[in-house]
Each structure stands twice: as structure tokens, then as C-alpha cells.
Amino acid sequence: MGTLVAEELGRRGHETVVLARSRGIDLTTGTGLDDAVVGATVVIDVTNVGTMKADASTRFFEATTRTLLTAEQRAGVERHVALSIVGVDRAPFDYYAGKRAQEVAIEAGSLPWTILRATQFHEFAGQIHATAKAGPLHLAPKMRTQPIAAREVASRLVDLAESPARGGYVELAGPREESLVDMVRRWARASGHRGWVPGVALPGPLGKAQRDGTLLPGDGAEIGTETFAAWLQRTTGR
């Protein structure tokens, strides 16, 4: 997402500084951060961490958000835009607990802010196929989702960065509800995989929330344009 946001900012003619360890900037320690945000008008936070543990996710997002907001305040940054997930306030479990902690920290901060809550990306299907495995089997978690193309999320983040802070939330979802099991299977076929992809119900409260529609967008959500089928055709040719 960071790459997509930076590319969209460049297309619109904005000067962009990327905050990443590869650029010598570490949000967990603050190394290099103060110099990087000097002169910035807005910060778009798409920070992520690779864990499904609630404690680890919460520690990471609380620490990085606190460090980032403090540096922004010192530098005179005007507003803060962050990416979150639809439903984190209704299902604050596992990884989602950290995202909700991030939201709470932003709300409590002194900088004007806007948070974009997006549904799962179309790209999620390929990620699940690559990582959810049991021996030779690729698994597909049972989930109701209304997925959206990542590039549409990046574009909306830049829209919000160009606008006055709302001090509130914007929900963004794709044009139609999908089954994640079906998405993973379709992606597997399009990428040449012919093996069985069984659907599995994940345990725990987050697994339940995935299946019962808790993570679907509300009535006031903004709706994107590219369906999963169109995205699959665009990215795989199938």
C-alpha cells in the first residue's frame, strides 16, 4: 500500500518522503523520523506488522503511532491520515486489536485526523493462497467480505490527504459482496493451481466475525468500482 500511495502522490505532483526502514527511518524507535517529517503538510500512515497476535499487534501500533504523532507535532504537520479496516471496532480481536488501538491513539492525539477504514483488498486472495497452507493443501478461510482493489484505496487515501481533516472515519468497500473461499479458489485457478482448495472455518471470535458479516461495510460506506472478477482479469488475464 505504501508503494501505491507514493505512486499516486507522484502522479498528482506532490513531493513525497517515504518513511521506511529501507530509507533509514524506524517508527518503532523514532530513528530518522524527526528530520524526515520536517516541512511535511500531511502524513499518510499505512504502517503494518506481520502478526496475528493481539498483544504483539497492539504493542506495535500503539508504539509506532505514538512515535509518529509526537514527531509530527514537533514538525508542525497539519493533519494525519491513516488506513484502518472496516469492522475493527466491532471485532477487536487478534491483529484487529492493534488496528483499533491505533485508531484510539490517533483520536486521542492533538493533530487533526482522518481515518479511512477499508475492506479487504482483492489482492488478499493471492496472499491467503500463498500463506494459508496445511502440508500440500492451500486453505481458504470462510469469510464474507466486500473486497476492493488496493489501488482504489490508495487513491482515496490521497484524496483525504489533500482535503481538510474530518476528525472522523470514512468507510470504503468494493462494489459487491464476495465469499473469500470463492475468491481464493478463483485466484488459484487463474494462477494455474489445479489442486483442491478446501474452505475452513477459523476458530475464535475473529473467525466468527469473518463468517457472520460483522466485517462488512455499513450503509454509509463509499463504494469502489472494480469488481473482483474485473481485477482478476486485469491482473492475471483470466
Secondary structure as GFF3:
##gff-version 3
##sequence-region A 1 238
A	DSSP	alpha_helix	2	11	.	.	.	ID=ss1
A	DSSP	three_ten_helix	21	23	.	.	.	ID=ss2
A	DSSP	alpha_helix	33	37	.	.	.	ID=ss3
A	DSSP	beta_strand	42	45	.	.	.	ID=ss4
A	DSSP	alpha_helix	54	75	.	.	.	ID=ss5
A	DSSP	beta_strand	79	85	.	.	.	ID=ss6
A	DSSP	alpha_helix	95	108	.	.	.	ID=ss7
A	DSSP	beta_strand	113	118	.	.	.	ID=ss8
A	DSSP	alpha_helix	124	131	.	.	.	ID=ss9
A	DSSP	beta_strand	133	134	.	.	.	ID=ss10
A	DSSP	beta_strand	137	138	.	.	.	ID=ss11
A	DSSP	beta_strand	140	141	.	.	.	ID=ss12
A	DSSP	beta_strand	144	145	.	.	.	ID=ss13
A	DSSP	alpha_helix	150	161	.	.	.	ID=ss14
A	DSSP	beta_strand	168	173	.	.	.	ID=ss15
A	DSSP	beta_strand	178	179	.	.	.	ID=ss16
A	DSSP	alpha_helix	180	190	.	.	.	ID=ss17
A	DSSP	beta_strand	199	200	.	.	.	ID=ss18
A	DSSP	alpha_helix	204	212	.	.	.	ID=ss19
A	DSSP	beta_strand	222	223	.	.	.	ID=ss20
A	DSSP	alpha_helix	228	236	.	.	.	ID=ss21
###
